[in-house]
């Protein structure tokens, strides 16, 4: 039995190799798991279940120790500077070659290390088998076959890892590979041995970084000009001998060694991957079809919207809203019987039950949407969407890699902005962050649902779908504008290994849905509750802190009326919707609670009150403004931190709000012409925006073709 002591384990592996799933198994956490590369964008840590004094650090997925993006730098710097007691290297057994490329580089660090051969349960269906014992012998490190999703072999792997860390068992063969490149590595390693020791790395690792020309690491070695010239001379001689450049030479050496290992440890009854009977290949022939792929994607998203926002979602919302309303009414009657102060009753019934309850009533619709989107993501379909849209997105200066944070933006802008760390260039990160607010996050769903149900009761799903589409189309137009003005340049290359389709377990989906429900309820009973109480206070009292004689005399009314003139061209200038927009800067859900509290004294239902204060064009204008203006305070804070922009940041926020005002003004003025047939106008508006987007892409292609001639 290994003596228990405080140990630190670094969990390393390729993106989408099951790293986060293994972390959850080892620690009992419930981090988001996805069948999409790049879910983990910052390091997370947690204590081991059976060894509470020891910690596992889940690092962002990388493919090599030659970092190009922010999260790859996080992973490498942690290994070099924090010096964990053991590296837990997870490798996808179905993509052995790709995973072992990182493994060879990790072995060069000469840190205690174990290898978890994950997804071993999928190998029989591929007609493959891995000799785990022989693989361990060839690599010189312990190897354990596991299935993190099925929790098979995880306990054994942790036991083996604890032994390796406690006994400080370093790799038995830290000097793998051979050939001319290997000789060059050795020659440089001998020359810089003292520098590598001072930098706290092995001479072999330092030598490979010098050969690669790693600009982030080379200065840490402190070589003088003569030593750098000697290194360059060795590298040039190596390139001349093998007839290729230094980066290709290192890659060829490693892949050559990996090929030798695979020939020994991997057995397959099929001559090639194409011969393997696979549902993935069959589905991809349809879903990734050159002409049918995009229409199928649009049809899928249309079905998701109809199911979430149509009769099913509306029925669930109405049921929960009725339940909350009945509970609020019973509470109010009980307070009347108890003879409590009417102001206290107003606070509880109008403030909490009506304000917060109106937001909570949309929980079923939001969870239904998240369930369907999670299903598409976990199965692997969303990764294919990014692949399909890569060529189209390049016409506006982005790559398919930007689809990851943009798709996350439909859930919440905060993790979406943080996910831009996976993008390799600052230009791509900046452009993608600026586009995230155009994606309608889940916080906007209650606003869309309430206004649409009140003013467009027969077209709720259509209105909500069009608002989502409008945001996406305007993001395309904005990206095209920025790409030709302030953010010139081409998008970074996009490499994506499509994961196999995997049908998620009910437990996995239930965890994802519960996580979103928990986040929503926490926001509802913290931020939204606090803002609702503040709004109730401002709507109930005047500036002398006496109960307002009428709603128009309240503090909220007076403040909102001061700026209502700015919104008169958009069709709404009453203080209720304007005050709701002001509250929406903190969190978009508070728009609903603010409207509910502000109109609680009108003696009618909220839907009827909305129809009284808003015409149909004004309601449409209001929705467009909500969909496009500045995101919530939390998202704004994260945007500022990620962009690291000081002076110009508030200008960006102002421009976003101004764009929302212009779009709402345009929609309002045109909708006046179609007031009797607003759904027709909505469809026409989206069609016009779509045609404009297609025109932009066509012009971009024409210019590119012309420049190539």
N, C-alpha and C positions, 0 to 999 in steps of 0.2 A: 504494500500500500504506500503510495507516494505521500510524503508529508505535505500537509496543506500550508501554503504561504501565499502572500500577496504577489500575484503575477499579472502581467499585462500581455494580452494577445491582440495582434493586429490581423483583422480579417481582410484578406486581399483576393482579388480575382477580376476576371473580365466583367464587363457590363452584362447583365441578364444571364449570369451563370448560376443564379440561385443564392447569391451572397446574403441578401436581406432575409430570405427565408431561413437560411441557416442561422443568422444572427437571432432571429425571433425564437428559433428552437433552443438555442444555447442560453438565452437570457430570459425567455418568457415575455419578451416585448411584443408589440403588435404594430411594428412599422409597416408602412405601405409596401405591398408586394405587387409587382406588375410584370407582365410579359412584354416589356418594352425597355430597351436599353436606356440607362441614365436616370433611374429613379432616385438613387442616392446621390446627393450633390454636396453633402458636407459630412464630416465624420460624426458618428454617433457612438456612444458607449453605454455599456450596461453590465451589471455583475452576472457572473455565471450562476446558473440555477443551483448546481450542486457544490459550487465553490464560491460563496458570496464575497470572499475577500479578494477574489481575482476578477479582472475586468476584461471584456472583449470590446475592441474599438472597431466599428464597422466603417471602413474607408470607402470613398467613391470608387466605382469600378474603373479600371484602366486596362490597357492592352500591352503597355510596355512601361519601362522606367525612363523613357525619353518623353517627358511631358510636353504637351502643346496647349492644353486647356487648363482652366483654373482648378478644376477638381482633380486632374492628374497631378498637378503640382502639390495639392494638399496631401495626396496619398504618398508621393515620393518623399516629401519633406518630413512627414511623420516618421517614416522608416529610418531616414538618415539622422534625424535630430532627436527623436524620442527614444529610440533604441528599445523596442518591445522585447519581452522575454521570449516570444515565439511568434512566428508568422503562420497564420492559418490560411493556406492557399487553397481556394476552391476552384476546381476545374470542371467544366461541363464535359462529361464523358462522350457525348455525341459530337463534340467539336474539340477533340483531343489536341490536334495540331495547334489551333488558335490558343488554347489555354496554356500549353506547355511553353510557348514562346515567352510568356511572362514568367513562368516558373523558372526557366533557365537564368533569367536576369535576377530573380529573387535569390536563387542559390548563390550567385556571385557575392551577395552581401555577407555571406557566412554567418547568418543569424539562425538559431534553432528554428526549424521549420517542419511542418507536416502538410500533407496534401490530401484534400477531401475530393475524391472522384465522384462528383454529383451526377444525378439523373441516371444512375446506373440501371434503374428500373425500365428505362426507355430503350436500352440497348438490344434486348431480344427482338423487339418489333422491327429493329433496323437490321437484324441478322448479324449483329456484331457481338464480340466478346472480348474483354480485356483481362490479361493476366496481371492481376494487381500485385502479386508478390514479385514478379519479374520487373514490373515498372518501378517498384520501390527499390529493387536492387540496382537497376540502371541509373536511377536518379540519385541514389544515396540518401534518401529521406523516407520517413514512414509514409505509407499511402494506405488510405482506408476508403473502401467503396461505400457510398451513402446515397440515400434519396431524401433530401431535406424536406421535400413536400410531403412525403409519406412518413417522415420521422424514422427512417430505417438507417441503422448504422451510426446515428448521430452520437449516441452515448459512448460507443466504442471509440469513435473518432476523438471525442473530448478526453477520454481516458488516455489515449495514446499521446495526445497533445500535451496533457498535463505532465506526463512522464518526460517528454522531450524538453519541456520548458524547465521543469524542476531539476533535471540532470544536466541542463545546458548542453544538450546533444546537437552539435552543429552538423550540417550536411557532410556526409562522408566523402563526397566528390565535388568540392567547390570549384574545381578547375575542369569543366567539361569542354567538349568540342576539340577540334584539331585542324591542321592545315596552315596555309600561309598567314591567314588572319590571326590564328591562334599564336603563331610565332611572333607576330607584330605586337599582339597584346602582351605577351610575356616580356618582350624587350622593353616596352614602355613601362610595364609594371615594375621591373627591376630598377629602372632609372628614377621613378617617382615614389619609391616605397616610403621614404621618410615623409614626403608631402601627404601621401594618403593616410599615414598613421596620424599625423597632426589633424587632418580633416575628419578622422574617425570613421574611415571606410577602408575596405580592402583594396590593395594595389590593383587587383584585376578589375574591380568595378570602376575605379578611377581611370584605369587605362582605356576601358571601353568608352567611357564618357569623353575622354580626350579624342579618341578616334572619331566619335560621332560629332565632335565639335559642339558639345553641349554648352551653350553660353550661360546657362543658369548655374551650372555646377563648376565649370573650369576655374572661375575666379577664386573659389574656395580653396583650391589647391595651392595658390600662391606661387606659381612657377615664374621664373624670370624669363627674359627674352631668349637667352641661349637655350634654356630647357625647352621652351615652346618651339623653337626652330628645330631642335633635335627630334622632338615628337613629330613635327610636320614632315621632316625628312623620312622618318620611318614609315609614316602613313603613305607618303607619295611613292616610296619604293614598293610598298604592299600593293597599292593600286596598279602600279606598272606591271607587277608580277602576275596578278590575277586578271587584269584587263577590265576592271570595273571600279566604280566609285566606292568610297569608304562605307557609306550607309548600306548600300546594296551588298557589299562584301560581308558586313556583320550579319545582316539578315540571312544571307545565303548560308553562312556558317551555321547559324542557329537552326534554320529550317532543315539543313542537311542532317544535322545531328538528330533533330526530332523525327525525320523520316526514317532514320535507322532504328530509333526506339520504337516507332509505330510498327515497323516491319517485324519486330520481335514480339511485341506485347499485344498487338491488335489482330484479331481474327474476324474475317467477314466472309459470308457465303455469297456475297454479291460482288461482281467485278467493279462496279462503279455505283456512285450515289443515285444516278438516274434509274438504275435497275431496281432499287429498293421500292417495294409497294408502299406508297405513302399517301395518306389522305391530304397531307400538306401540299404535295405537288399537284394533286387533282384540283383542290380548291384554288390554288394560285393560278392555274390556267384560266380559271373563270374570273376570280376577283381581281387579278392583275392584268386582265386582258387589255390590250392597247386601246380599244374603243369602248369596251363595256365597263372597265374598271371605275371610271369617274361617275358614270350614271348609276352604277350599283351603289357606290358610296353615298351619292346624293339621296338615293331611294332609302338606304339604310338610315341615314340621319333624319329623313322625313318621317320614317316609321317611328324612330325614337321620339321625335317631337310630338307626333300624334298620340302615341301611347301615354307620354308623360303629361302633356298639356290638354289632351282631348277629353272625351267623356270619362275615361277611367280615372285620370288624375283629378279631374274636376269633381267627380263623385266623392272620392276620398277626402278632398279638401273640404267640400261642403259638409260632409259627415262630421269631421273633426271640428270645423267652425261652429256647427250647431251644438256639439257637445260642450265646447268651451263657453259658448253663449249661454247655454242652459245653466252651467255651473256658475257663471258670473251672475246670472239673474237670481239664482238661489242664494248666493252669497250676499247679494244686495238686500234681498228680502230678510235674510237673517240679521243683517246689520240694522235694518229698520226696526225689526222687532226688539232688538237689543237697545234701541234708542241712542245709537252712536251719532256723533257729529256728522252732518251731511258732507262736510269736506273730506272726512276720513273715508266715507262711503265712496265719494267721487274718486279719491285717490286709488282705492282698491278696485272698484268696478270699472271706471272710465280709464284709469291709468294703467293698472296691471292687467286686468282681464281683457279689456277691450284693446289696449295698446299692444302689450306683449302677446296676448292671445291671438290677435289678428295676424301676427307674424308666424306664430307656432302653427296656426291652422294650415299653412302651406308646406309643412314638413312632409306629408305623404307625397306631394308632387315632386319635391326636391329629391327625396329618397328614391322614388321611381326613376327619375332621370339619372341619378348616380348609379343605380343598380344596372341600368341598361348600358351606360357609358363604361362602367367597370367591367361588364361582361365583354364588351368589344375590346377593351384594353387588355384584359387578362388572357383572352384567347389568342392574342397576337395580331388581331386585325388592324389596330391602330398603327402598329409599326409599318404595315403595308400601305396604309394611307399616307404616311410620311414619305415612303418610297415613291408612291404614285405621284404625289404632288411636288416632288423635288424639282422636276423640270419646269413645271409651271411657276413655282416660287422663285426660281432663278431669274425669271423674266423681270421680277420686281426687286432683285438684289438680295434675296434670301435663299437658303438651302433647305432641304427637307429636315435638317437637324433642328431648325427653328419650330417645326411642328410640335415637338415635345412640349416646350413651355406654352405654346399657343393653345394646345389642346388642354393642358392643365389649367389654363385660364378660364375654361368653362366651369371649373370647380371652384377655384379660389385664386385670386390674383397674387397672393403672397407666395405660395410655393411655385407658382408659374414664373414669377420674376426670379426667384432663387434658382430655378432650373436653367436659367440662361447661362449659369456658370459652366455648363457642359459645352457651350459653343466656343470654338477655338480662337476667334478674333474679337477684339474689343468692338469693332464696327458692327459685327453681327449681333453681339450682346446688346449694344445700345439700341440698334434698330428693332430688335425683337422686344426689348423691354418697353419701348414706346408703343408697340402694337398690342401688347397684352391687354391694356384697358378696353380695347375694342371688342374683346371676347366677353360676352355676357356671362358674368360669374353667377354662382348659385344665389348670391344675396339679392340679385336683381329679379329672380324668378317670382318671389311674392309680389313685387311691385307690378311686374308684367301681368301676373295672374289676376290681381285685384282690379286694376284699371281695365284690362281687357274684358273681364267678366262683367264689370259694371256697365261699360259703354258699348262693347261689342260681344254681347252674350252668345251670339250664334257663330262667332268666328274667333273664339279664344285661341285655338291651336294655330290657326292661320296667322293671326297677329303676332303671336309669340315666335313662331317660326321665322316670320319675316323680320322681326327685330334682331334675331340671331344672325340671319343672312345679311341684313343691312350692316351690322357691325363688322362682319368678315369682309364684305365688299369694300367698305370704307377703309379698312386696314390695308387692303391691296392698293387702293388709290393713294393712301398716305405713304405707304412704303415706296411706291413708284416715284412720288414727289421727292421724298427724302433721298432716295437713291440717286437722283439727278441733281440734287442741290447740296445739302449739308453733309450727307453720308455717301459720298461717291465711292465707287469701288465694286469689285466682284465678290460674290459670296464665297465662303471657304468651301473646300471640297467636302462632300458628304459621303461617308462610308457607313453602311448599315448592313449587318448580317441579320437577315430576316429569321426570327425565331420560329420554331415549328408551332403549329396550332396546338394549344393545350386547353382542354375544357376544364374550367375551374371547379373546384369542389364547392359544395353548398357552404361549408364552413368558411372558405376563403371569401366568398362573396358576402356572406353574413358579416364577417369582420370589417370588410370594406364599407358596407352600408352602415354598420353600427358606428364606425369611426366618423363618417360624415354626419350621422345623426347626432352623435355626441358633440362634435364641433359646433353644429348648428344650435343645439340646445344650450351649450355653454355660452355662446354669443348672445342667445336670446335672453338668458337670465343673468347676464353680466353687463356687457356694453349696451345692448338694446334696452334692458330694464333701466339702467342708469339714465340713458338719454331720454327714455319715455317719462321717467319721473321728473327730469329737468323740464321737459316739454310741458308736462302737466302743470308744473309749478308756474311756468311762464304764461301758460294759457289761462290759469285760474286767477292769478294776481296781477294788479297793475303796478306801476313804478313806485307807488307809495306803500306797497306790500299790503294793500287791502284787497279783499276779494273783488275781482273786476265786476263792474256793474253789467257788462255785456262782453261777449267774446271779442268784439272789435276794440274794446278798451284794454285788453290784456297786454302784457309786455311783449308776448310773442307776436300779436297782431301788429302792434306799433312798429316793432323791428322789421317784420316782414313787409309792411306797407312802405317802408322807406326805400326798399330796393325793388318793390313790385313793378315799378315803371320799366325796369330793364327787361321784364318778361312780358310786357303788354304786347309787343310785336309777335310774340309766340302764341298768343291767344289766351293766356291765363295771367291775370294780374291780381287775383284775390290773394289774401295773405295766407290762406290755408295751404295751397300747393307750393307757394314760394317758401313758406316756413318749413315745409317738409323737405324741399330740396336743400335748404341750409342744414337741416339735421342729417341729411344723407351724406354729407361730407365725412361724418364720423363712421357710419356704417349704412349701407344701402337699405338694409331691412328697416331702419328707423323711419324711412319715408312712410311706410305703412302705419307704424305705431303713431307717428306724428299726425298723419291725416285722421286716424281714428280718434285720437284725443282731441284734436282741434275741432272736429265736427260732431263730437259727442253730444253737444247741446242743441243740435238741429232737430231733434225729436223724430228722426227717421233712420232707416238703415244706412250703412255706409255707402252701399251701392247707389241708393237713391240720392243721397247727399252729393255724391260725385257727379251724378248726371245733372244735378241742379246747378253746380258751380262750373261745370266744364261742358263745352260743346263737343261734338264728335271730333272735329279737326283739332281743337285744343287738347283733347285727351291724347290724340295721336302725337301731337307735337310734344306733349309732356313726356310720353313714353320714349320718344326718340332722344330727348335731352337726357333722360335718366340713363339710357343705354350707352351714351357716349361721354358724359362728363366725368370729371376726375374721380378715380376710384376711392375706396375708403381710406381712412387715415392710416391703417396698418399697412396697406399696400403702398401708399405714398411713402411711408417711412422706409420700407424695404427697397423701393425703387431708388430713393435717394442714397441709401447705403450701398447698393449694388453698382449704381452708376458712378458714385463718388464725384458728383458734380455739385459745386457750391453755388456760385452766382447765377448760373443759367437754369437751375432746377425749377425755381418758381416760375420762370418764363415758360418752361415746358408745361407745367400745370395750368398756367393761364391759357396757353395755346390749346390745350385739350378742352378746356371749358368753352373757349371761344368757338372751337370747331363744333362742339355740341350745340351751341346757340345758333350758329349759322345753319347747321343741318336741320334743327327743329324749326327755324324760321322758314326755310325752303319747303319743308314738309307741310307746315301749316298753311302757307300761301297757296300751294298747289292743291292741298286737300279741300280748300274752300270751293274749288271748281268741281270736286267730285263728292261733295258732302252727302249726296243721296246714295252714293255707291262707294263707300270708303274701302271695302275689301278689294274692289276693282282697282282703286287708286293704289293701294298697298302693293298689289301684284305688279302694277305698271311701274311703280317706283323701283321695286326690286329688279324688274326686268331691265329698266333703264340703267341702273347701277351695274348690273351684270354685263350689259352690252358695253358700257364704258370700260369695265375691267377687261373684257375680251379685246376691245380696241387697243387698250394700253399694251396688253401682252403681244398683240399682233404687231403694233408699231415697234415694240422692243425687238421682236424677232426680225422684222424687216431691217431695222437699223443694224442689228448684229450681222445679218446676212450680207448687207451692203458693205459693212466695214471689212468683212472677210474677203470680199471681192477686190 
